Amino acid sequence: MMDFTFNKPEKLKHKKHIEQLFKEGKSLTLFPLRMVYLHANHSGNQILQVGFSVPKRKFKHAVDRNLLKRRMREAYRLNKETIYKVISDKHLLMFIYLDKEIQPSSNIHLKMGQLIQKFIKTIS
């Protein structure tokens, strides 16, 4: 049984890792979310390191960007167990919000689950 947490070691924060992810990574899209992923040997103990991004170009107000990142983090936190059951190698992941409108939490949760399933099929 896995705990549904999203702790500091799981967060993708190193600038080098983020640059490497966008330079060498592959992406999957399921509107309104896009996932960029990379099989990488990062220094952390965690199997996955995950980041979330909402473009400033689409949402000028930080309040809106923070709301969407919060919703994406929550959706990931509740769905990450499916990844951990399958994955054994270390990966870097970044979720990017694509829509110009603020989607309801239920839609983000649904799409996050579907995107994670798509990711699992791709890597296995």
N, C-alpha and C positions, 0 to 999 in steps of 0.2 A: 504494500500500500504506500502510495506516495503522498507527501504533503503538498497542498496547493499553495505554495509560496513563490515569491519572486524576490530572492535575496540579492544582495550586492554582488556576490561572486558571479551570478548569472548575467549581470548587466554588461553590455558591450560598451566600454568607455574609452579604451586605448585608441588614440588617433591613428597609430600605425595599423592596427587591426581593421579599423573602419576604412582607411584608404585602401588596404589590401583587398578587403571585401568588395568594394565598388570597382576596383581595377580588375580583379581576377574572377569575381563571383558570377554566378548564373542567377537568373530570376524567374519567378513564377508569378502570374497575375491572375487574380480573381477579383474583379471590380467590387468594391472600392479599395481593395488592398493589393499591394505588391510585396513579394518576399524576395530579397536578395540573399543568397546563401553561398557558403564556401566551406569546403572541407579543409580545415586548417589545424595545425598543432599550436594552439594558443597556450599561453603560459598558465592559465587558471586550472583549478582542479575540476571545474565543471565540464560536463560533456558539451553543453551548449552555452554560448554567450549571445544574448539577444539585445537588440536595440530597436527603438521605435522613433519614427520621424513623421512630422506633418509639415509640409512646405509652407514657408512664410509667404511665398508668392500667392498662394491660394487662400490663406487665412491670415489676415493682417494682425488680428488681435491675439495676443498671447493666451488669453483666456480660452479662446476657441481651440487653439493648438493644444493646450494643456488638457482640455476636456477630451479631445479625440485621442491623445496619447494615453490618457487614463483608461479610456474605454478599450483601446487596443491591448494595453497591458493586462487588464482584467480578463479579456477574452483569451489572451494567450495563457494566462495563469490557469484558467479553468480547462484549457485544452492541451496543455503541454504534456500531460501524462501519456497521451497517445504516441508522442514522439519518443519519450524516454523508454517506452516499452520496446521499441523497434531499433533505435539507434545505439551504436556502440562506439563510433568514432567521434572525434571532436569536430564541431561545426560552429561557424559564426552565422548569425541570422540578423537581418534587418527588415522590419516591417515598415512600409511607407504607405501613407494614406493618399489616395489618388483623387477622390471626388472633390467637387467644389462646394458641395453642400454637407452639412453635418448630418450624418446618418444616425438613426436610433441605435441604442446599445444592442438590441436584439438582432438587428441586421449585421452589425459588426461581429457579434458572437458567432452567428451562423456562418458568415463568410470566412472567419478565422478558422473555424473547425474544418470547413471544406478545403481551405488553402493548406492547412496542415496535412490533411489526408492526401492531397495532391503532391506535397513535398515528400511524404513517406513513400508513395508509389514511385516517384522519380529517383530517389536515392537507393531504393531496394531492388 
